[in-house]
Amino acid sequence: MEPISLQAALASFSEQWSPRIVTAVNDYDVRIAKVEGEHVWHVHDDTDEFFLVLDGELHISLREPAGERTVVLPRGSVFTVPRGTWHKPYAPVPSGILVFEPTGTFSVGDRHDEVPEHVDATTGHALT
């Protein structure tokens, strides 16, 4: 039960799109990840997904009833993807993000397109 530096935690690993669990809050994981390039179209059927951009910039494409749109999150921005919404994160530059979601939630959702090799399909790795 000591404070955790998010910058030091991000510096402790190099893999892209491979979230590390920093801490837990009730039944939720607080995860960080280094991201660059495209993730995968996916959907979380039963949970929202909260994003905080720690460094860099994150784009999230969304498939909504009115059509497809992309939100741009600069450093320090937050955005919540509502449950049941197909989305695809993309980082145009190397970036660091924090994600808040229920423990056990897969990084590629409940349903997804084919997962590329550079995306880790995981419920999160322990921070070492």
OpenMM code with the backbone's topology and positions (N, CA, C; nanometers):
from openmm import Vec3, app, unit

residues = "MET GLU PRO ILE SER LEU GLN ALA ALA LEU ALA SER PHE SER GLU GLN TRP SER PRO ARG ILE VAL THR ALA VAL ASN ASP TYR ASP VAL ARG ILE ALA LYS VAL GLU GLY GLU HIS VAL TRP HIS VAL HIS ASP ASP THR ASP GLU PHE PHE LEU VAL LEU ASP GLY GLU LEU HIS ILE SER LEU ARG GLU PRO ALA GLY GLU ARG THR VAL VAL LEU PRO ARG GLY SER VAL PHE THR VAL PRO ARG GLY THR TRP HIS LYS PRO TYR ALA PRO VAL PRO SER GLY ILE LEU VAL PHE GLU PRO THR GLY THR PHE SER VAL GLY ASP ARG HIS ASP GLU VAL PRO GLU HIS VAL ASP ALA THR THR GLY HIS ALA LEU THR".split()
positions = [
    Vec3(0.0836, -0.1184, 0.0000),
    Vec3(0.0000, 0.0000, 0.0000),
    Vec3(0.0878, 0.1244, 0.0000),
    Vec3(0.1558, 0.1422, -0.1129),
    Vec3(0.2413, 0.2575, -0.1341),
    Vec3(0.1956, 0.3283, -0.2608),
    Vec3(0.2223, 0.4574, -0.2721),
    Vec3(0.1878, 0.5288, -0.3954),
    Vec3(0.2589, 0.4664, -0.5155),
    Vec3(0.1941, 0.4728, -0.6307),
    Vec3(0.2497, 0.4191, -0.7541),
    Vec3(0.2646, 0.5329, -0.8541),
    Vec3(0.3844, 0.5515, -0.9029),
    Vec3(0.4103, 0.6496, -1.0078),
    Vec3(0.3675, 0.5891, -1.1412),
    Vec3(0.2718, 0.6509, -1.2080),
    Vec3(0.2268, 0.5986, -1.3365),
    Vec3(0.3366, 0.6084, -1.4416),
    Vec3(0.4168, 0.7137, -1.4374),
    Vec3(0.5272, 0.7265, -1.5330),
    Vec3(0.6298, 0.6162, -1.5115),
    Vec3(0.6633, 0.5860, -1.3857),
    Vec3(0.7571, 0.4767, -1.3573),
    Vec3(0.6966, 0.3423, -1.3981),
    Vec3(0.5680, 0.3252, -1.3741),
    Vec3(0.5017, 0.2003, -1.4122),
    Vec3(0.5054, 0.1824, -1.5639),
    Vec3(0.4770, 0.2887, -1.6394),
    Vec3(0.4833, 0.2800, -1.7857),
    Vec3(0.6251, 0.2500, -1.8334),
    Vec3(0.7242, 0.3030, -1.7644),
    Vec3(0.8637, 0.2811, -1.8034),
    Vec3(0.9113, 0.1388, -1.7726),
    Vec3(0.8341, 0.0626, -1.6952),
    Vec3(0.8777, -0.0705, -1.6520),
    Vec3(0.8525, -0.1808, -1.7554),
    Vec3(0.7880, -0.1490, -1.8671),
    Vec3(0.7637, -0.2489, -1.9717),
    Vec3(0.7660, -0.1803, -2.1078),
    Vec3(0.7789, -0.2596, -2.2135),
    Vec3(0.7899, -0.2005, -2.3471),
    Vec3(0.6811, -0.2470, -2.4437),
    Vec3(0.6089, -0.3523, -2.4123),
    Vec3(0.5095, -0.4072, -2.5050),
    Vec3(0.3962, -0.3079, -2.5296),
    Vec3(0.3523, -0.3015, -2.6562),
    Vec3(0.2407, -0.2165, -2.6961),
    Vec3(0.1095, -0.2944, -2.6837),
    Vec3(0.0029, -0.2238, -2.6507),
    Vec3(-0.1315, -0.2820, -2.6400),
    Vec3(-0.1318, -0.4047, -2.5492),
    Vec3(-0.0576, -0.3992, -2.4396),
    Vec3(-0.0475, -0.5095, -2.3441),
    Vec3(-0.0632, -0.4515, -2.2034),
    Vec3(-0.1873, -0.4349, -2.1578),
    Vec3(-0.2127, -0.3623, -2.0326),
    Vec3(-0.1551, -0.4293, -1.9078),
    Vec3(-0.1116, -0.3434, -1.8161),
    Vec3(-0.0618, -0.3850, -1.6853),
    Vec3(-0.1591, -0.3352, -1.5792),
    Vec3(-0.1878, -0.4193, -1.4815),
    Vec3(-0.2789, -0.3830, -1.3730),
    Vec3(-0.1991, -0.3079, -1.2675),
    Vec3(-0.2336, -0.1815, -1.2477),
    Vec3(-0.1629, -0.0965, -1.1517),
    Vec3(-0.2193, -0.1148, -1.0121),
    Vec3(-0.3511, -0.1229, -1.0028),
    Vec3(-0.4183, -0.1402, -0.8744),
    Vec3(-0.5622, -0.1844, -0.9021),
    Vec3(-0.6352, -0.2091, -0.7965),
    Vec3(-0.7766, -0.2455, -0.8080),
    Vec3(-0.8578, -0.1544, -0.7177),
    Vec3(-0.9794, -0.1246, -0.7620),
    Vec3(-1.0752, -0.0459, -0.6842),
    Vec3(-1.2043, -0.1269, -0.6815),
    Vec3(-1.2374, -0.1812, -0.5655),
    Vec3(-1.3516, -0.2711, -0.5535),
    Vec3(-1.3349, -0.3846, -0.6538),
    Vec3(-1.4255, -0.4002, -0.7479),
    Vec3(-1.4177, -0.5091, -0.8455),
    Vec3(-1.3678, -0.4605, -0.9808),
    Vec3(-1.2919, -0.3509, -0.9818),
    Vec3(-1.2416, -0.2924, -1.1057),
    Vec3(-1.0895, -0.2907, -1.1073),
    Vec3(-1.0327, -0.3107, -1.2259),
    Vec3(-0.8884, -0.2957, -1.2456),
    Vec3(-0.8595, -0.1563, -1.2974),
    Vec3(-0.7489, -0.1005, -1.2515),
    Vec3(-0.6928, 0.0203, -1.3095),
    Vec3(-0.5720, -0.0286, -1.3871),
    Vec3(-0.5783, -0.0160, -1.5197),
    Vec3(-0.4743, -0.0692, -1.6066),
    Vec3(-0.4066, 0.0445, -1.6828),
    Vec3(-0.2785, 0.0262, -1.7096),
    Vec3(-0.2073, 0.1196, -1.7955),
    Vec3(-0.1543, 0.0420, -1.9146),
    Vec3(-0.1344, 0.1126, -2.0247),
    Vec3(-0.0793, 0.0476, -2.1433),
    Vec3(-0.0045, 0.1491, -2.2267),
    Vec3(0.0980, 0.0990, -2.2933),
    Vec3(0.1647, 0.1755, -2.3975),
    Vec3(0.0931, 0.1389, -2.5271),
    Vec3(0.0632, 0.2383, -2.6074),
    Vec3(-0.0117, 0.2126, -2.7295),
    Vec3(0.0468, 0.2923, -2.8451),
    Vec3(0.0419, 0.2315, -2.9626),
    Vec3(0.0793, 0.2982, -3.0864),
    Vec3(0.0192, 0.2177, -3.2006),
    Vec3(-0.0326, 0.2863, -3.3006),
    Vec3(-0.0970, 0.2190, -3.4121),
    Vec3(-0.2381, 0.1762, -3.3761),
    Vec3(-0.2885, 0.0792, -3.4507),
    Vec3(-0.4281, 0.0379, -3.4360),
    Vec3(-0.4446, -0.0772, -3.3374),
    Vec3(-0.5579, -0.0770, -3.2704),
    Vec3(-0.5983, -0.1888, -3.1848),
    Vec3(-0.6842, -0.2794, -3.2719),
    Vec3(-0.8050, -0.3111, -3.2308),
    Vec3(-0.8946, -0.3977, -3.3073),
    Vec3(-1.0380, -0.3528, -3.2791),
    Vec3(-1.1248, -0.3624, -3.3802),
    Vec3(-1.2665, -0.3363, -3.3554),
    Vec3(-1.3155, -0.4395, -3.2554),
    Vec3(-1.3809, -0.3927, -3.1478),
    Vec3(-1.4331, -0.4846, -3.0473),
    Vec3(-1.5473, -0.4181, -2.9703),
    Vec3(-1.6161, -0.5006, -2.8926),
    Vec3(-1.7278, -0.4518, -2.8122),
    Vec3(-1.7274, -0.5232, -2.6779),
    Vec3(-1.7590, -0.4478, -2.5730),
    Vec3(-1.7801, -0.5036, -2.4395),
    Vec3(-1.9308, -0.5019, -2.4179),
    Vec3(-1.9914, -0.6193, -2.4145),
    Vec3(-2.1370, -0.6283, -2.4077),
    Vec3(-2.1958, -0.5756, -2.2768),
    Vec3(-2.1247, -0.5956, -2.1653),
    Vec3(-2.1841, -0.5690, -2.0348),
    Vec3(-2.1144, -0.4621, -1.9515),
    Vec3(-2.0176, -0.3911, -2.0089),
    Vec3(-1.9488, -0.2900, -1.9294),
    Vec3(-1.9041, -0.1721, -2.0144),
    Vec3(-1.9056, -0.0555, -1.9539),
    Vec3(-1.8460, 0.0622, -2.0151),
    Vec3(-1.6949, 0.0469, -2.0060),
    Vec3(-1.6204, 0.1281, -2.0848),
    Vec3(-1.4745, 0.1270, -2.0790),
    Vec3(-1.4261, 0.2716, -2.0701),
    Vec3(-1.3555, 0.3025, -1.9612),
    Vec3(-1.3067, 0.4374, -1.9334),
    Vec3(-1.1619, 0.4512, -1.9782),
    Vec3(-1.1309, 0.5563, -2.0535),
    Vec3(-0.9954, 0.5842, -2.0999),
    Vec3(-0.9489, 0.7188, -2.0465),
    Vec3(-0.8230, 0.7258, -2.0020),
    Vec3(-0.7545, 0.8494, -1.9657),
    Vec3(-0.6221, 0.8488, -2.0406),
    Vec3(-0.5958, 0.9533, -2.1177),
    Vec3(-0.4707, 0.9619, -2.1917),
    Vec3(-0.3656, 1.0268, -2.1025),
    Vec3(-0.2634, 0.9497, -2.0677),
    Vec3(-0.1565, 0.9974, -1.9804),
    Vec3(-0.0512, 1.0744, -2.0589),
    Vec3(-0.0259, 1.0296, -2.1812),
    Vec3(0.0761, 1.0912, -2.2649),
    Vec3(0.0422, 1.0609, -2.4099),
    Vec3(0.0698, 1.1551, -2.4991),
    Vec3(0.0437, 1.1329, -2.6405),
    Vec3(-0.0990, 1.1678, -2.6779),
    Vec3(-0.1579, 1.0859, -2.7633),
    Vec3(-0.2930, 1.1127, -2.8146),
    Vec3(-0.3585, 0.9808, -2.8527),
    Vec3(-0.4864, 0.9691, -2.8264),
    Vec3(-0.5608, 0.8485, -2.8592),
    Vec3(-0.6836, 0.8862, -2.9404),
    Vec3(-0.7075, 0.8136, -3.0484),
    Vec3(-0.8294, 0.8277, -3.1274),
    Vec3(-0.9126, 0.7028, -3.1018),
    Vec3(-1.0427, 0.7196, -3.0870),
    Vec3(-1.1303, 0.6038, -3.0705),
    Vec3(-1.2417, 0.6151, -3.1735),
    Vec3(-1.2434, 0.5217, -3.2675),
    Vec3(-1.3519, 0.5147, -3.3646),
    Vec3(-1.4674, 0.4406, -3.3008),
    Vec3(-1.5880, 0.4896, -3.3251),
    Vec3(-1.7091, 0.4331, -3.2652),
    Vec3(-1.8113, 0.4026, -3.3738),
    Vec3(-1.8782, 0.2902, -3.3618),
    Vec3(-1.9918, 0.2581, -3.4487),
    Vec3(-2.1173, 0.2805, -3.3662),
    Vec3(-2.1882, 0.3864, -3.4002),
    Vec3(-2.3076, 0.4259, -3.3255),
    Vec3(-2.4297, 0.4182, -3.4164),
    Vec3(-2.5506, 0.4203, -3.3593),
    Vec3(-2.6707, 0.4126, -3.4431),
    Vec3(-2.6755, 0.5191, -3.5531),
    Vec3(-2.6220, 0.6372, -3.5256),
    Vec3(-2.6236, 0.7451, -3.6251),
    Vec3(-2.5116, 0.7319, -3.7275),
    Vec3(-2.4219, 0.6360, -3.7074),
    Vec3(-2.3101, 0.6171, -3.7992),
    Vec3(-2.1786, 0.6076, -3.7257),
    Vec3(-2.0720, 0.6047, -3.8026),
    Vec3(-1.9385, 0.5919, -3.7444),
    Vec3(-1.8787, 0.7304, -3.7220),
    Vec3(-1.8081, 0.7470, -3.6085),
    Vec3(-1.7386, 0.8714, -3.5800),
    Vec3(-1.6122, 0.8385, -3.5015),
    Vec3(-1.5215, 0.9350, -3.4963),
    Vec3(-1.3974, 0.9182, -3.4213),
    Vec3(-1.3828, 1.0324, -3.3228),
    Vec3(-1.3528, 0.9991, -3.1975),
    Vec3(-1.3226, 1.1005, -3.0968),
    Vec3(-1.1712, 1.1055, -3.0811),
    Vec3(-1.1192, 1.2262, -3.0615),
    Vec3(-0.9754, 1.2461, -3.0450),
    Vec3(-0.9508, 1.2910, -2.9019),
    Vec3(-0.8644, 1.2185, -2.8339),
    Vec3(-0.8328, 1.2472, -2.6947),
    Vec3(-0.6867, 1.2897, -2.6832),
    Vec3(-0.6610, 1.4186, -2.6616),
    Vec3(-0.5241, 1.4612, -2.6359),
    Vec3(-0.4848, 1.4262, -2.4923),
    Vec3(-0.3583, 1.4452, -2.4610),
    Vec3(-0.3071, 1.4184, -2.3266),
    Vec3(-0.3953, 1.4853, -2.2207),
    Vec3(-0.4275, 1.4099, -2.1157),
    Vec3(-0.5083, 1.4615, -2.0068),
    Vec3(-0.6581, 1.4473, -2.0270),
    Vec3(-0.7011, 1.3940, -2.1420),
    Vec3(-0.8440, 1.3797, -2.1711),
    Vec3(-0.8975, 1.2446, -2.1258),
    Vec3(-1.0256, 1.2424, -2.0947),
    Vec3(-1.0937, 1.1180, -2.0592),
    Vec3(-1.2120, 1.0970, -2.1528),
    Vec3(-1.2488, 0.9700, -2.1704),
    Vec3(-1.3648, 0.9352, -2.2512),
    Vec3(-1.4128, 0.7983, -2.2062),
    Vec3(-1.5439, 0.7804, -2.2032),
    Vec3(-1.6021, 0.6513, -2.1694),
    Vec3(-1.6771, 0.5968, -2.2897),
    Vec3(-1.6394, 0.4775, -2.3326),
    Vec3(-1.7109, 0.4077, -2.4390),
    Vec3(-1.8253, 0.3319, -2.3723),
    Vec3(-1.9500, 0.3621, -2.4102),
    Vec3(-2.0633, 0.2924, -2.3475),
    Vec3(-2.0663, 0.1433, -2.3821),
    Vec3(-2.1107, 0.0646, -2.2878),
    Vec3(-2.1264, -0.0788, -2.3109),
    Vec3(-2.2070, -0.1025, -2.4385),
    Vec3(-2.1706, -0.2075, -2.5095),
    Vec3(-2.2427, -0.2430, -2.6311),
    Vec3(-2.2044, -0.1617, -2.7535),
    Vec3(-2.1064, -0.0749, -2.7421),
    Vec3(-2.0642, 0.0083, -2.8554),
    Vec3(-1.9374, -0.0486, -2.9171),
    Vec3(-1.9432, -0.0815, -3.0452),
    Vec3(-1.8234, -0.1245, -3.1164),
    Vec3(-1.7276, -0.0075, -3.1222),
    Vec3(-1.5997, -0.0334, -3.0926),
    Vec3(-1.5000, 0.0734, -3.0945),
    Vec3(-1.3630, 0.0176, -3.1306),
    Vec3(-1.2776, 0.1098, -3.1808),
    Vec3(-1.1425, 0.0720, -3.2216),
    Vec3(-1.0475, 0.1851, -3.1843),
    Vec3(-0.9663, 0.1654, -3.0797),
    Vec3(-0.8660, 0.2658, -3.0439),
    Vec3(-0.7517, 0.2686, -3.1452),
    Vec3(-0.6933, 0.3878, -3.1607),
    Vec3(-0.5797, 0.4084, -3.2498),
    Vec3(-0.4936, 0.5193, -3.1911),
    Vec3(-0.3638, 0.4953, -3.1838),
    Vec3(-0.2711, 0.5969, -3.1344),
    Vec3(-0.1780, 0.6365, -3.2486),
    Vec3(-0.1885, 0.7618, -3.2971),
    Vec3(-0.1039, 0.8042, -3.4089),
    Vec3(0.0428, 0.8235, -3.3695),
    Vec3(0.0681, 0.8394, -3.2407),
    Vec3(0.2042, 0.8544, -3.1876),
    Vec3(0.2154, 0.7654, -3.0641),
    Vec3(0.3378, 0.7283, -3.0229),
    Vec3(0.3502, 0.6493, -2.9000),
    Vec3(0.2808, 0.7215, -2.7844),
    Vec3(0.1953, 0.6494, -2.7139),
    Vec3(0.1126, 0.7106, -2.6103),
    Vec3(0.1006, 0.6192, -2.4908),
    Vec3(0.0607, 0.6764, -2.3783),
    Vec3(0.0334, 0.6006, -2.2576),
    Vec3(-0.1101, 0.6257, -2.2154),
    Vec3(-0.1827, 0.5193, -2.1838),
    Vec3(-0.3226, 0.5338, -2.1438),
    Vec3(-0.3481, 0.4622, -2.0123),
    Vec3(-0.4544, 0.5025, -1.9451),
    Vec3(-0.5056, 0.4358, -1.8260),
    Vec3(-0.6483, 0.3941, -1.8591),
    Vec3(-0.6811, 0.2689, -1.8280),
    Vec3(-0.8147, 0.2149, -1.8549),
    Vec3(-0.8709, 0.1626, -1.7240),
    Vec3(-0.9994, 0.1882, -1.7028),
    Vec3(-1.0688, 0.1469, -1.5810),
    Vec3(-1.1859, 0.0599, -1.6222),
    Vec3(-1.1835, -0.0680, -1.5826),
    Vec3(-1.2911, -0.1588, -1.6198),
    Vec3(-1.2973, -0.2763, -1.5227),
    Vec3(-1.4094, -0.3500, -1.5193),
    Vec3(-1.4230, -0.4600, -1.4241),
    Vec3(-1.3102, -0.5627, -1.4374),
    Vec3(-1.2653, -0.6138, -1.3246),
    Vec3(-1.1639, -0.7188, -1.3225),
    Vec3(-1.2100, -0.8347, -1.4099),
    Vec3(-1.1182, -0.8854, -1.4904),
    Vec3(-1.1506, -0.9980, -1.5781),
    Vec3(-1.1974, -0.9581, -1.7163),
    Vec3(-1.2088, -0.8288, -1.7432),
    Vec3(-1.2526, -0.7816, -1.8748),
    Vec3(-1.1396, -0.8017, -1.9756),
    Vec3(-1.1699, -0.8647, -2.0884),
    Vec3(-1.0696, -0.8873, -2.1916),
    Vec3(-1.0409, -0.7591, -2.2682),
    Vec3(-0.9147, -0.7392, -2.2984),
    Vec3(-0.8717, -0.6188, -2.3706),
    Vec3(-0.9274, -0.6130, -2.5124),
    Vec3(-0.9734, -0.7247, -2.5650),
    Vec3(-1.0317, -0.7274, -2.6988),
    Vec3(-1.1836, -0.7494, -2.6932),
    Vec3(-1.2425, -0.7256, -2.5775),
    Vec3(-1.3876, -0.7310, -2.5625),
    Vec3(-1.4454, -0.8707, -2.5651),
    Vec3(-1.5781, -0.8734, -2.5708),
    Vec3(-1.6517, -0.9989, -2.5757),
    Vec3(-1.6631, -1.0511, -2.7182),
    Vec3(-1.6644, -0.9571, -2.8127),
    Vec3(-1.6674, -0.9895, -2.9555),
    Vec3(-1.5688, -0.8955, -3.0231),
    Vec3(-1.4999, -0.9461, -3.1273),
    Vec3(-1.3985, -0.8635, -3.1917),
    Vec3(-1.3663, -0.9158, -3.3305),
    Vec3(-1.3039, -0.8269, -3.4097),
    Vec3(-1.2474, -0.8673, -3.5379),
    Vec3(-1.1234, -0.9512, -3.5100),
    Vec3(-1.0595, -0.9988, -3.6149),
    Vec3(-0.9367, -1.0768, -3.5984),
    Vec3(-0.8330, -0.9928, -3.5240),
    Vec3(-0.7717, -1.0526, -3.4222),
    Vec3(-0.6749, -0.9812, -3.3384),
    Vec3(-0.5375, -0.9864, -3.4045),
    Vec3(-0.4811, -0.8680, -3.4371),
    Vec3(-0.3470, -0.8672, -3.4968),
    Vec3(-0.2410, -0.9090, -3.3950),
    Vec3(-0.1251, -0.9507, -3.4452),
    Vec3(-0.0191, -1.0010, -3.3581),
    Vec3(0.0286, -0.8995, -3.2557),
    Vec3(0.0233, -0.7709, -3.2876),
    Vec3(0.0762, -0.6688, -3.1963),
    Vec3(-0.0206, -0.6324, -3.0837),
    Vec3(-0.1408, -0.6923, -3.0824),
    Vec3(-0.2401, -0.6656, -2.9771),
    Vec3(-0.2472, -0.7874, -2.8851),
    Vec3(-0.2312, -0.7631, -2.7557),
    Vec3(-0.2342, -0.8701, -2.6560),
    Vec3(-0.3783, -0.8894, -2.6087),
    Vec3(-0.4361, -1.0058, -2.6367),
    Vec3(-0.5696, -1.0389, -2.5882),
    Vec3(-0.5551, -1.0920, -2.4456),
    Vec3(-0.5855, -1.0076, -2.3471),
    Vec3(-0.5568, -1.0420, -2.2071),
    Vec3(-0.6572, -0.9748, -2.1142),
    Vec3(-0.6619, -1.0230, -1.9926),
    Vec3(-0.7379, -0.9555, -1.8869),
    Vec3(-0.6450, -0.8653, -1.8064),
    Vec3(-0.5229, -0.8464, -1.8559),
    Vec3(-0.4255, -0.7604, -1.7882),
    Vec3(-0.3164, -0.8420, -1.7240),
    Vec3(-0.1966, -0.7864, -1.7245),
    Vec3(-0.0803, -0.8510, -1.6630),
    Vec3(-0.0464, -0.7785, -1.5343),
    Vec3(0.0112, -0.8520, -1.4400),
    Vec3(0.0556, -0.7894, -1.3144),
    Vec3(0.1702, -0.6935, -1.3452),
    Vec3(0.1706, -0.5840, -1.2758),
    Vec3(0.2791, -0.4865, -1.2887),
    Vec3(0.3967, -0.5374, -1.2069),
    Vec3(0.5137, -0.5497, -1.2698),
    Vec3(0.6306, -0.6025, -1.1968),
    Vec3(0.7333, -0.4941, -1.1761),
] * unit.nanometer
topology = app.Topology()
chain = topology.addChain("A")
for resn in residues:
    res = topology.addResidue(resn, chain)
    for name in ("N", "CA", "C"):
        topology.addAtom(name, app.Element.getBySymbol(name[0]), res)
